[in-house]
Amino acid sequence: MLKKLCAVMLFVFVATLFVSSAVFAADEGTFKRSADTIALQGGTTPTHVKRVNITGALQYVSKDKSSYDKRTLTNFTNMSNDFAYLQVWNPDVGLFYNFPDEVTGILAGGSGNQLGGGVDPIGFTVSPDHASRIVRSLSTNPADASGDSTVGRPFVVSADVLGSGITTAAIPFGLNYNGAADADSNRTSVDARDRRFAGFSVSDIKLVKVYGDAESGKQIHFERVDSLEALTHGKFVVTRHASNASAVWSDTVLTGTAVIDTASAYRIIYAVKDDVENFDFTKPTGSLTGSSVGVIVDPVLLFAERPYVKTPVIAGATFQNTVQQVYAWRIRTKDGHPMMTSGTGVAGANPLRAGVTISNDFRADVKDTFDTTYAYDMVWIKDSVLNTYGYDTPATQVVKFPAAIAQVANAQDTAIMMYTIRDVTNFVGKKVSDVSVFRVDDMSTAVPFEFAAAAADMVDGRYAILTPTVNAANGTHQQKFMAATDTFEEGGVYFVALVAKDGGAFDLQQGAQDVNSKNDRNVHFFAFAAIGSGTPPVEPELVVTPASASMKPGESQEFTAEVKNSDKEFDFAWTSDNEDVATVEVVEGVVTVLANKVGEAKIKCVATEKLPAGVVAAEDPEVYEKEVAVTVAQDAPSGGSSGGCSVGGFAPATLLLLAPLFLLLKK
């Protein structure tokens, strides 16, 4: 159903999708969200909220959806459209929808004859253009790009708390699935759920009460809490929604550090109290006083912040006609198609340019660097490859970016795409000049992008560090360049913009740079940012001890060998190049060199990697070699080469023997 709704939205607003390549289209990327068929389940039962669902006390507000409204429509046959229905105030039947003009003016849906336009028999949502503008006015970093939007527009609903003894309702909406008639299937099927929230933290999820347009200043943020006990008016929880072996569904409330994955269904449950100003529009006015008999009407918007990929909108930047700021779709697997926001995500067609295929054909040597765990439906670089580049602690020194593909308008045009630095903890206090950005080239090489601090420098192979700024004309958020001397601050929002030309050296696509291969409008990006420089990798080395030996004939010497700087296991083979002089014996792992006769010999050690069982030798095991010199020589004779006496040794003894004779002669 979500695919069909998105397709209708794109068709209706196609005329305004590409107002300018340098700004967001007003309506791109927002999606509708139906109320859930299952009320809040499990956990500690909160006694202060009424759990409501779409088949019970929770209903859509729509004259067209008569079966979903708890009141008969016979009293309203004179109404020509749903717009009038939203503003009805009828004390005779106790119905007080009573929507103010500020709200009806920004809604779309209904019979098509109301302000805001559009036809939707289920009911009303905040119109796409207003939804985008409101979210951009509230967040410095919303994920509202056309291919990756998390701006959800839930249908307006009413919740009956009359007679329950409770004045607050807990209203459920699916976060990564739609809660309409197909809710059961898209709760349980991974392929049926949205992937637009994959990888986001719960703390990224935002919910706002809508009252008027982006300029009204009357939007109210719901507060996210971490328990059902704390779920009171104006607050919401994010839950993991799952069933057990008995098919009993339950909601587990998540804390802000939890991460949305693709393996589970997630929901937002928010609480609204009856008769609260600007939340419940049904409150009687004029001469009537008292409660609105328990009916709550509440248009809201949900969205997420800190997207992995975001369309750059660099304030005041003017680029050449061939240079475009574009969104880059992330790929889901090594050989899979780019990740779509909903459905199976395996369709290869660009959702905005019909008939144009996004080709995932990264170079084979680049794909060798891909980690095949595919965390959060994205492709990342292996830690082992980063280690090879010299970055020993990627978690603190390196920020990984997922592999992505951008499209440009024409072959050989240049794409500017942008990643969010989602965690700035390790950047705080550092200067922009302390950060380097690299293109992943192969298993042993990373090629640096060159820093750019102005639009004129944004050409193939450049990167920029950006931070948000506000467009003074309309109050929406854009980005601006940072200088090399600027400092990252705690709580700041920062982006890395990359520039690559279709078919150029920084386009990591297969093929050569000619019109028949890489020049196909698809620009392939795979990069990472590093704080400081990498440490040159320490290569494995075979070390033989001792490094040399001198022996006499008949002597022996034990030798040992080790491959240092490697965590692999090796087999060692020993040989002598002159066995007449020295031979090698290996007994139970002990290596002994025997000296046979005077001369020179070289003892060679070869270390060969041990391969796991079943792995063939053709997979190129690591091999290292080392030679050591062995010298075998006789000791020098004690009397010299003639065999006679040594004068130096004989003279003192002779003098001692003759001493008495000298004494006698003296007498």
Buried (B, 14 or more C-beta within 10 A) or exposed (E): BBBEBBEBBBEBBEEEBBEEBBBBBBBBBBBBBBBBBBBBBBBEEBEBBBBBBBEBBBBBBBBBBEEBBEBEEEEBEEBEBBBBBBBBBEEEEBBBBBBEEBBBBBBBBBBBEBBBEBBBBBBBBBBBBBBBBBBBBBBBBBBBBBBBBBBBBBBBBBBBBBEBEBBBBBBBBBBBBBBBEBBBEBBBEBEBBBBBBBBBBBBBBBBBBBBBBBEBEEBBEBEBBBEBEBBBBBBBBBBBBBBEEEEEBBBBBBEEEBBBBBEBBBBBBBBBBBBBEBBBBBBBEEEEEEBBBBBBBBBBBBBBBBBBBBBBBBBEBEBEEEBBBBBBBBBBBBEBBBBBBBBBBEBEBBBBEEEBBBBBBBBEBBBBBBBEEBBBBBBBBBBEBBBBBBBBEBEEBBBBBBBBBBBBBEEBBBBBBBBBBBEBEBBEEBBBEBBBBBBBBBBEBBBEBEBBBEBEBBBBBBBBBBBBBBBEEEEBBBBBBBEEEBBBEEEBBBBBBBBBBBBBEBBBBBBEBEEEEBBBBBBBBBBBBBBEEBEEBEEBEBBBEEEEBEBEBEEEBEBEBEBEEBEEEBEBEBEBEBEEBBBBEEEEEEBBBBBBEEBEBBBBBBBBBEBEEEEEEEEEBBEBEBEBEBBBBEEEEEEEEEEEEEEEEEEEEEEEEEEEEEEEEEE
